[in-house]
Amino acid sequence: MQLHEIKPTHKPKKGRRIGRGGKRGTYSGRGIKGQKSRAGRKFKPVIRELIKKYPKLRGYKLSPVPKHCLVVSLKTLEGKFKSGETVNPQVLLERKIIRRMKGRLPEVKILNKGKITKSLNIEGCLVSKKAKEIIEAAKGSVKINGVVK
């Protein structure tokens, strides 16, 4: 005997067909009006209601990915670098001050937490206004995309 040869020993019980008159009164156990009392009734699919609630604006699902900046303080640069050295994201990565994010070299922003006495050359990093003033006061320079700013 194989699986496809197995047959049930009794006939399947059929469900009661209501709504055709008989001994159940005028509404045949379905109540009055409404979706449940109709012939061929089908409940609304819940997923349709959810889809309809989504906004129908152009490009709503293609919002820009937020950029993540890693923050480095002047205090950190003071401790890890010597006077006259160049600071850029690649050097910060080599010295393990920052790390890659999703396999990429992240943007770095230098903020003015602490003081700096060494003249450093900052390249390819975002710098806050106050931090830039402090770096330039210590006879350092700030270059963003090869342009001295």
For each residue, the residues with C-beta under 8 A, 3 or more apart:
1: 5 6
2: 5 6
3: 6
4:
5: 1 2
6: 1 2 3
7:
8: 11 12
9:
10:
11: 8
12: 8
13:
14: 17
15:
16:
17: 14 20
18: 24 28 29 30
19: 28 30 39
20: 17 28
21: 28
22: 28
23:
24: 18 27 28 29
25: 28 29
26:
27: 24 30 31 32 37
28: 18 19 20 21 22 24 25
29: 18 24 25
30: 18 19 27 36 37
31: 27 34 36 37
32: 27 37
33: 37
34: 31 37 38
35: 38 41 43
36: 30 31 41
37: 27 30 31 32 33 34 41
38: 34 35 41
39: 19
40:
41: 35 36 37 38
42:
43: 35
44: 48 49
45: 48 49
46: 49 50
47: 50 51
48: 44 45 51 52
49: 44 45 46 52 53
50: 46 47 53 54
51: 47 48 54
52: 48 49
53: 49 50
54: 50 51 60
55: 60
56: 60
57: 60
58:
59: 62 63
60: 54 55 56 57 63
61:
62: 59
63: 59 60
64:
65:
66:
67: 107
68: 101 106 107
69: 106 107 108 109 126
70: 98 101 106 107 108 109
71: 108 109 110 111
72: 76 77 92 97 98 108 109 110 111 125
73: 76 77 110 111 112 113 114
74: 77 78 110 111 112 113 114 115 116 131 134 135
75: 78 79 113 114 115 116
76: 72 73 79 80 97 114
77: 72 73 74 80 81 87 110 116 118 120
78: 74 75 81 114 115 116 117 118
79: 75 76
80: 76 77 95 97
81: 77 78 85 87 118 120
82: 85 118
83: 118 119 120
84: 118 119 120 121
85: 81 82 91 118 120 121
86: 91 120 121 123
87: 77 81 91 92 110 120 121 122 123 125
88: 91 92 122 123 124 125
89: 92 93 98 105 106 107 108 124 125
90: 93 94 105
91: 85 86 87 88 94 95
92: 72 87 88 89 95 97 98 108
93: 89 90 96 97 98 99 100 105
94: 90 91
95: 80 91 92
96: 93 99
97: 72 76 80 92 93
98: 70 72 89 92 93 106 108
99: 93 96
100: 93 103 104 105 106
101: 68 70 104 106
102:
103: 100
104: 100 101
105: 89 90 93 100
106: 68 69 70 89 98 100 101
107: 67 68 69 70 89 125 126
108: 69 70 71 72 89 92 98 124 125 126
109: 69 70 71 72 125 126 127 128
110: 71 72 73 74 77 87 122 125 126 127 128 131 135
111: 71 72 73 74 128 131
112: 73 74 128 130 131 134
113: 73 74 75
114: 73 74 75 76 78
115: 74 75 78 134
116: 74 75 77 78 120 134 135 138 140
117: 78 138
118: 77 78 81 82 83 84 85 138 140
119: 83 84 138 139 140
120: 77 81 83 84 85 86 87 116 135 138 140
121: 84 85 86 87 140 141 143
122: 87 88 110 125 127 135 140 141 142 143
123: 86 87 88 143 144 146
124: 88 89 108 143 144 145
125: 72 87 88 89 107 108 109 110 122 144
126: 69 107 108 109 110 144
127: 109 110 122 131 132 135 142 144
128: 109 110 111 112 131 132
129: 132 133
130: 112 133 134
131: 74 110 111 112 127 128 134 135
132: 127 128 129 135 136 142 149
133: 129 130 136 137
134: 74 112 115 116 130 131 137 138
135: 74 110 116 120 122 127 131 132 138 140 141 142
136: 132 133 139 140 141 142
137: 133 134
138: 116 117 118 119 120 134 135
139: 119 136
140: 116 118 119 120 121 122 135 136
141: 121 122 135 136 148
142: 122 127 132 135 136 148 149
143: 121 122 123 124 146 147 148 149
144: 123 124 125 126 127 147 149
145: 124
146: 123 143
147: 143 144
148: 141 142 143
149: 132 142 143 144
